[in-house]
Amino acid sequence: MPFGMGPYGWFWLWQNYPYFSPFGYLTPEAELNFLKQQKEFLEAQLKAIEERIQELESSNK
């Protein structure tokens, strides 16, 4: 792991060097695909959070 940081080291490295991958550097096409997938995942998570907020607000009334 980078810098003796354990599993967190890979996360830190990925956050600070987004083109880095344990398998090598990403091509621009691969990075674009990855970012689109991340966007879809985050949008789904946000939708689930919004639905849960609505459930909690409606049950408190």
trRosetta pair geometry for C-beta under 8 A, 3 or more apart (Angstrom, degrees):
i j d omega theta_ij theta_ji phi_ij phi_ji
1 4 6.8 98 83 -118 95 15
1 5 5.7 -121 135 60 119 65
1 6 5.4 83 76 -130 170 5
1 7 6.6 -95 -110 -67 143 25
1 8 8.0 66 179 53 139 52
1 9 4.0 119 165 49 101 138
1 10 6.3 -88 -138 -36 90 85
2 5 6.1 -10 84 27 71 110
2 9 3.9 -178 56 169 79 117
2 10 6.8 138 10 -72 104 46
2 12 7.0 -131 77 72 128 106
2 13 4.9 114 6 -57 159 130
3 9 5.5 -179 49 -128 87 121
3 12 7.9 -52 40 79 131 140
4 9 7.3 143 68 -71 18 145
5 8 5.1 -95 149 79 106 90
5 9 3.2 137 64 -68 108 95
5 12 6.4 -17 111 19 165 138
6 9 6.1 141 59 -7 35 99
7 10 6.2 -46 -169 25 50 107
7 11 7.2 44 142 -11 71 103
8 11 5.4 -56 -156 40 47 113
8 12 6.0 48 148 -22 76 104
9 12 5.6 -52 -145 36 32 111
9 13 6.2 32 156 -19 65 107
10 13 5.6 -54 -145 38 31 111
10 14 6.2 30 156 -19 66 107
10 22 6.9 -8 -139 -67 124 110
11 14 5.8 -56 -146 38 29 109
11 15 6.3 27 156 -19 65 109
12 15 5.8 -58 -148 37 29 110
12 16 6.2 8 161 -3 65 114
13 16 6.2 -69 -143 47 26 99
13 17 5.8 -31 176 37 67 107
13 20 5.7 -78 148 95 99 150
14 17 7.0 -77 -123 66 19 68
14 18 6.7 53 176 -113 61 47
14 20 6.1 -131 -101 78 53 99
14 21 7.8 56 -110 -96 99 46
15 18 7.4 4 -149 -74 18 76
17 20 4.1 49 110 -10 111 120
18 31 7.6 85 134 -140 102 118
19 25 5.2 14 150 -152 100 92
19 26 5.5 -135 -156 38 65 92
19 31 6.7 -36 -113 -88 73 134
20 25 6.7 -44 -103 -102 41 69
21 24 5.9 -6 69 63 100 40
21 25 6.7 149 22 -109 91 18
21 26 5.6 97 -22 -50 126 89
26 30 4.4 -136 -164 91 93 115
26 31 4.4 116 123 -60 132 86
26 34 6.8 -56 -142 -1 154 143
27 30 4.6 91 50 8 79 103
27 31 6.9 -146 88 -6 39 86
28 31 5.6 -54 -144 37 31 112
28 32 6.3 35 155 -22 65 104
29 32 5.7 -52 -149 34 30 112
29 33 6.4 31 153 -17 63 106
30 33 5.7 -53 -148 38 32 113
30 34 6.2 35 152 -20 65 107
31 34 5.5 -54 -146 38 32 114
31 35 6.2 31 156 -19 66 107
32 35 5.8 -55 -145 37 29 109
32 36 6.4 30 155 -19 63 105
33 36 5.8 -55 -149 35 29 111
33 37 6.5 28 153 -17 63 107
34 37 5.8 -58 -152 37 30 111
34 38 6.3 32 151 -20 65 106
35 38 5.5 -50 -146 35 34 114
35 39 6.4 40 153 -23 64 102
36 39 5.6 -50 -149 32 32 115
36 40 6.6 32 153 -17 64 103
37 40 5.8 -53 -150 36 33 110
37 41 6.3 34 152 -19 65 107
38 41 5.6 -56 -148 38 31 113
38 42 6.1 26 157 -16 67 109
39 42 5.9 -58 -145 40 27 107
39 43 6.2 29 156 -20 64 107
40 43 5.8 -54 -146 36 29 111
40 44 6.5 29 155 -18 63 106
41 44 5.9 -58 -153 36 29 110
41 45 6.5 28 151 -18 65 107
42 45 5.5 -51 -146 37 35 113
42 46 6.2 38 154 -21 66 105
43 46 5.6 -53 -146 37 31 113
43 47 6.4 35 153 -21 64 104
44 47 5.7 -51 -148 34 31 113
44 48 6.5 32 153 -18 63 105
45 48 5.7 -55 -151 36 32 111
45 49 6.4 33 151 -20 65 105
46 49 5.6 -52 -148 35 33 113
46 50 6.3 33 154 -19 65 105
47 50 5.7 -54 -147 36 31 111
47 51 6.4 32 153 -19 64 105
48 51 5.7 -52 -147 36 31 112
48 52 6.4 31 154 -18 64 106
49 52 5.8 -56 -149 37 31 110
49 53 6.4 34 152 -21 65 104
50 53 5.6 -51 -149 33 32 114
50 54 6.5 35 152 -19 64 104
51 54 5.7 -54 -153 35 33 113
51 55 6.5 36 150 -21 65 104
52 55 5.5 -50 -149 33 35 115
52 56 6.4 31 155 -16 66 105
53 56 5.9 -57 -148 39 30 108
53 57 6.2 27 156 -17 66 109
54 57 5.8 -57 -142 39 29 109
54 58 6.1 23 160 -15 65 110
55 58 6.1 -62 -146 39 24 105
55 59 6.3 18 159 -15 63 112
56 59 5.9 -59 -144 39 29 107
56 60 6.4 28 158 -22 64 109
57 60 6.0 -58 -149 33 30 111
57 61 7.1 30 155 -26 61 104
58 61 6.1 -52 -155 23 35 112
